[in-house]
Amino acid sequence: MRKTKLLLFTITLFTFLLTSCSTTQSVVDLPKQHDVRQSKRGKKKQINALIKYAKRYQGVPYKYAGKGPKNFDCSGFTRYVFRHFGYSLPGYSRGQATKGKKIATKKIKKGDLVFFTGRKTGNKVGHVGLVISANKRSFQFIHASLKGIKINSYPEDTYYKKHFKFARRIIP
């Protein structure tokens, strides 16, 4: 059984590498290398690993259209982190805001993406972050701000409280 999983993983990874070199970008809502029916414990472990990986980049500078790992913009950061775990997301926040499942604010969990209006986007999505902790009333998220990769809190940080739009769950 273990050899079968390893073989399946290797084939999937090889396929991913071949398709990622193509000129068209594929966007997939579901993980490429993990069984969608994985256990709750497996999902929790994956989400914790995703958050730990994201935190490694705290302090990395912001750069418009930065895709990492030496600099990031907000969507470049979330895309980079999720890609490391086999998830493909668009390279812009509005595109990411259409993926996964929309989540009510009081049901936000670690690993969800949170979306905000941007400074110049009016009422449209212009910013994205990754939730690293949450309860029914608040959450912390890591994101690429103008000051680099950092952690902020909602609703304590009034800017983000004012600009919050919604959340989406990428990891089913």
C-alpha positions as CSV (number, residue, x, y, z in Angstrom):
1,M,0.0,0.0,0.0
2,R,2.8,2.4,0.9
3,K,4.6,1.7,-2.4
4,T,1.4,2.4,-4.2
5,K,1.0,5.8,-2.5
6,L,4.6,6.6,-3.2
7,L,4.3,5.7,-6.8
8,L,1.0,7.7,-7.1
9,F,2.7,10.7,-5.4
10,T,5.8,10.4,-7.8
11,I,3.5,10.3,-10.9
12,T,1.5,13.2,-9.6
13,L,4.6,15.3,-8.9
14,F,6.1,14.5,-12.3
15,T,2.8,15.5,-14.0
16,F,2.7,18.7,-12.0
17,L,6.3,19.6,-13.0
18,L,5.5,18.9,-16.7
19,T,2.3,20.9,-16.7
20,S,3.7,23.8,-14.7
21,C,6.2,24.5,-17.5
22,S,3.5,25.0,-20.0
23,T,2.6,28.5,-21.2
24,T,-1.0,28.4,-20.0
25,Q,-1.6,28.5,-16.3
26,S,-3.9,25.8,-14.8
27,V,-5.9,26.7,-11.7
28,V,-7.0,23.8,-9.6
29,D,-9.2,24.1,-6.5
30,L,-8.3,20.7,-5.1
31,P,-4.9,19.4,-4.0
32,K,-2.8,17.6,-6.5
33,Q,-0.8,15.3,-4.3
34,H,-3.2,14.6,-1.4
35,D,-6.3,12.4,-1.2
36,V,-9.4,14.7,-0.8
37,R,-10.8,12.2,1.6
38,Q,-7.8,12.5,4.0
39,S,-8.5,12.3,7.7
40,K,-9.2,15.3,9.9
41,R,-5.9,14.6,11.6
42,G,-4.1,14.6,8.2
43,K,-5.8,17.9,7.2
44,K,-4.9,19.5,10.6
45,K,-1.3,18.3,10.2
46,Q,-1.1,19.7,6.7
47,I,-2.6,23.1,7.7
48,N,-0.2,23.3,10.6
49,A,2.7,22.6,8.3
50,L,1.4,25.2,5.8
51,I,1.3,27.8,8.6
52,K,4.7,26.9,9.9
53,Y,6.1,27.2,6.3
54,A,4.4,30.6,5.8
55,K,5.9,32.0,9.1
56,R,9.4,31.2,7.8
57,Y,9.0,34.2,5.5
58,Q,8.2,36.8,8.2
59,G,10.2,39.9,7.5
60,V,10.7,39.2,3.8
61,P,10.3,42.5,1.9
62,Y,7.2,43.5,0.0
63,K,7.5,44.1,-3.8
64,Y,4.6,44.8,-6.2
65,A,4.2,41.6,-8.3
66,G,6.7,39.8,-6.1
67,K,6.3,36.1,-6.4
68,G,9.0,35.0,-3.9
69,P,11.0,33.9,-2.2
70,K,13.1,37.0,-1.9
71,N,10.1,39.4,-2.0
72,F,6.4,39.1,-2.3
73,D,3.2,40.9,-2.9
74,C,0.1,39.6,-1.1
75,S,-1.2,37.1,-3.7
76,G,2.3,36.1,-4.6
77,F,2.9,35.1,-1.0
78,T,-0.3,33.0,-0.6
79,R,0.2,31.4,-4.0
80,Y,3.9,30.5,-3.1
81,V,2.9,29.0,0.2
82,F,0.0,26.9,-1.1
83,R,2.0,25.8,-4.2
84,H,4.6,24.3,-1.8
85,F,1.8,22.0,-0.6
86,G,0.5,21.1,-4.0
87,Y,-2.3,23.6,-4.4
88,S,-2.4,25.9,-7.4
89,L,-3.8,29.4,-7.0
90,P,-4.0,32.3,-9.4
91,G,-1.3,35.0,-9.0
92,Y,-3.7,37.8,-8.1
93,S,-6.0,38.3,-5.1
94,R,-9.3,38.7,-7.1
95,G,-8.6,35.4,-8.8
96,Q,-7.8,33.7,-5.5
97,A,-11.1,35.1,-4.1
98,T,-13.0,32.8,-6.5
99,K,-11.3,29.6,-5.4
100,G,-12.3,27.2,-2.7
101,K,-15.5,27.5,-0.6
102,K,-16.8,30.8,0.9
103,I,-16.8,30.7,4.7
104,A,-18.8,32.7,7.2
105,T,-16.7,35.0,9.3
106,K,-17.5,33.2,12.6
107,K,-16.5,29.8,11.0
108,I,-13.0,31.0,9.8
109,K,-10.3,28.4,10.7
110,K,-6.5,28.2,10.4
111,G,-5.5,27.7,6.8
112,D,-8.3,29.8,5.3
113,L,-7.7,32.7,3.1
114,V,-9.1,36.1,4.1
115,F,-9.8,38.9,1.6
116,F,-9.8,42.6,1.9
117,T,-10.5,45.6,-0.2
118,G,-7.3,47.3,-1.4
119,R,-6.2,50.9,-1.0
120,K,-7.0,51.6,-4.6
121,T,-9.7,48.9,-5.4
122,G,-12.8,50.6,-4.1
123,N,-15.1,47.9,-2.8
124,K,-13.4,45.1,-4.8
125,V,-10.9,42.6,-3.4
126,G,-7.4,43.9,-3.5
127,H,-5.6,42.1,-0.7
128,V,-5.3,38.5,0.7
129,G,-3.9,36.9,3.8
130,L,-3.6,33.4,5.3
131,V,-5.3,32.7,8.7
132,I,-2.9,31.3,11.3
133,S,-5.3,31.3,14.3
134,A,-9.0,31.9,14.8
135,N,-11.9,31.8,17.1
136,K,-15.6,32.9,16.5
137,R,-14.8,36.6,17.1
138,S,-11.3,37.2,15.8
139,F,-8.4,35.8,13.7
140,Q,-4.7,36.4,13.1
141,F,-3.4,36.3,9.6
142,I,0.0,36.4,7.9
143,H,0.3,38.4,4.7
144,A,2.5,40.6,2.6
145,S,2.0,44.1,3.7
146,L,3.8,47.2,2.5
147,K,6.1,46.5,5.5
148,G,6.9,43.0,4.4
149,I,5.5,39.6,5.5
150,K,3.9,40.1,8.9
151,I,1.1,39.0,11.1
152,N,-2.0,41.2,11.9
153,S,-5.1,40.6,13.9
154,Y,-8.8,41.1,13.0
155,P,-10.7,43.0,14.3
156,E,-8.0,44.6,16.5
157,D,-6.3,46.2,13.6
158,T,-8.8,48.8,12.6
159,Y,-7.5,49.1,9.0
160,Y,-8.2,45.4,8.3
161,K,-11.5,45.5,10.2
162,K,-12.7,48.4,7.9
163,H,-11.5,46.6,4.7
164,F,-12.4,43.0,5.5
165,K,-14.6,41.3,2.7
166,F,-14.8,37.5,3.3
167,A,-12.9,34.3,3.7
168,R,-12.5,31.2,1.6
169,R,-11.4,27.6,2.4
170,I,-8.9,26.2,0.0
171,I,-8.1,23.0,1.8
172,P,-11.4,21.0,1.8
